[in-house]
Amino acid sequence: MSQDEKAPQGPESIMQMLQGLQVSGILSAGIALDVFSQLAPAALSAENLATRIHCPPRSTRILLDSLAALGLVTKSGPLYGLAPVADQFLVQGKPTYIGGLTSIFSSTILWTGFQRFADAVKNDGTILPEHAETPRNAFWEEFAKGSAAMAGPAAQVLDTLVSGFITSRPKVRVLDIAAGSGIYGYTLVRHPNVELTSLDWPNVIAETKQWGARLGVDPARTRYIEGNLFDVEYGGPYDLVLLSHVYHHFDRATCLGLTQKVAKALAPGGRVAVQDMIVDDELSNAGAVLFAAVMLAWTRKGETYSERDYKQWLTDAGLVWGGAHLSAGMPSSWVFADKRR
Ligand SMILES: C[S@@+](CC[C@H](N)C(=O)[O-])C[C@H]1O[C@@H](n2cnc3c(N)ncnc32)[C@H](O)[C@@H]1O
């Protein structure tokens, strides 16, 4: 799409952008009050739903009408039902449920960060006292709990991209750095020859372990390293190191230093797999471009980087560039590099 085609038309489109917080607030309330799960078995009147969600009838009706205006709820006479998209993605208990993403996309941190986004621009970085690099930040626990809906499909993409590498070796020692939910490593440990080590802050590793138990991962095949990824010893050597959604928190010098530390922990012939939002000079990946604003709002020096940047860091660390693979339907890509034998 050309820049002209993307350009907002008329004042309404500008007003709609300014009202973006309303949409997030209304949808988040619908999810928090579990409106969608309540409407899943059968359409209900506002009064009936109000009793079930323990809210007054008037405010429940206003919420339902707002959700209808957003196209997530249908209205037929006095009865409110679910639009197909809400039925698929916002009903608790369904495998496709993504309502847990409210704790990430409409978290207090982001509301506060974007309320003061102009200050972050002036400051060239977050003005939040508790930010992405604050040790043991409780936000990362919420992220680990709520990010499975994003990590699950992306981990399947990773599995497809590295399964040849894994099956061609008798044993593959995997290190998942800044593991969060741990789902990337847990997906690979389904290969019987994989041994997994997951690393994150201690408060996050508690959540990582819970995901392992939920997914039925054999505890004997996983090991955990708790602490700051810049300070802890990685041990190793490892055959495959995963870094998913890590680089964007840091400035270029830190990204290079991290890559060099990872390269040292790799066994000869080992591979590093990095997943991140990748931008280009044409700004063709709008999701990745806007994500840089999220990083400006809540990190000191983070942003989104180009394929050129990743290639530079990986090759400067002595690795052999293996190319980038856009994950279909997602704003993130996987990039690979190998250590020479
Ligand atoms: C955006 S999340 C990515 C989680 C997971 N890799 C994924 O892609 O879903 C970033 C993760 O990095 C971890 N993290 C950030 N800074 C860290 C540090 N200095 N040491 C250890 N973990 C860190 C956070 O706790 C969080 O789990």
The ligand as an SDF file (V2000), in Angstrom:
LIG
                    3D

 27 29  0  0  0  0  0  0  0  0999 V2000
    8.9780   -9.6560   25.5800 C   0  0  0  0  0  0  0  0  0  0  0  0
    9.3220  -10.9030   26.7280 S   0  0  0  0  0  0  0  0  0  0  0  0
    9.7150  -12.2650   25.6640 C   0  0  0  0  0  0  0  0  0  0  0  0
    9.4380  -13.6070   26.2960 C   0  0  0  0  0  0  0  0  0  0  0  0
    9.5450  -14.7920   25.3330 C   0  0  0  0  0  0  0  0  0  0  0  0
   10.9040  -14.9530   24.8520 N   0  0  0  0  0  0  0  0  0  0  0  0
    8.5820  -14.6030   24.1990 C   0  0  0  0  0  0  0  0  0  0  0  0
    9.0080  -14.2680   23.0860 O   0  0  0  0  0  0  0  0  0  0  0  0
    7.3680  -14.7710   24.4270 O   0  0  0  0  0  0  0  0  0  0  0  0
   10.8930  -10.4210   27.3320 C   0  0  0  0  0  0  0  0  0  0  0  0
   11.4120  -11.3650   28.4140 C   0  0  0  0  0  0  0  0  0  0  0  0
   12.7240  -10.9350   28.7320 O   0  0  0  0  0  0  0  0  0  0  0  0
   12.9130  -11.0700   30.1110 C   0  0  0  0  0  0  0  0  0  0  0  0
   14.0010  -10.1610   30.4840 N   0  0  0  0  0  0  0  0  0  0  0  0
   14.0960   -8.8480   30.1660 C   0  0  0  0  0  0  0  0  0  0  0  0
   15.2570   -8.3490   30.6420 N   0  0  0  0  0  0  0  0  0  0  0  0
   15.9010   -9.3830   31.2470 C   0  0  0  0  0  0  0  0  0  0  0  0
   17.1360   -9.5080   31.9190 C   0  0  0  0  0  0  0  0  0  0  0  0
   17.9630   -8.4660   32.0570 N   0  0  0  0  0  0  0  0  0  0  0  0
   17.4680  -10.7170   32.4210 N   0  0  0  0  0  0  0  0  0  0  0  0
   16.6460  -11.7900   32.2960 C   0  0  0  0  0  0  0  0  0  0  0  0
   15.4510  -11.7360   31.6610 N   0  0  0  0  0  0  0  0  0  0  0  0
   15.0970  -10.5380   31.1350 C   0  0  0  0  0  0  0  0  0  0  0  0
   11.5680  -10.6900   30.7020 C   0  0  0  0  0  0  0  0  0  0  0  0
   11.4180  -11.1610   32.0140 O   0  0  0  0  0  0  0  0  0  0  0  0
   10.6220  -11.3360   29.6970 C   0  0  0  0  0  0  0  0  0  0  0  0
   10.2670  -12.6420   30.0930 O   0  0  0  0  0  0  0  0  0  0  0  0
  1  2  1  0
  2  3  1  0
  2 10  1  0
  3  4  1  0
  4  5  1  0
  5  6  1  0
  5  7  1  0
  7  8  2  0
  7  9  1  0
 10 11  1  0
 11 12  1  0
 11 26  1  0
 12 13  1  0
 13 14  1  0
 13 24  1  0
 14 15  1  0
 14 23  1  0
 15 16  2  0
 16 17  1  0
 17 18  1  0
 17 23  2  0
 18 19  1  0
 18 20  2  0
 20 21  1  0
 21 22  2  0
 22 23  1  0
 24 25  1  0
 24 26  1  0
 26 27  1  0
M  CHG  2   2   1   9  -1
M  END
$$$$
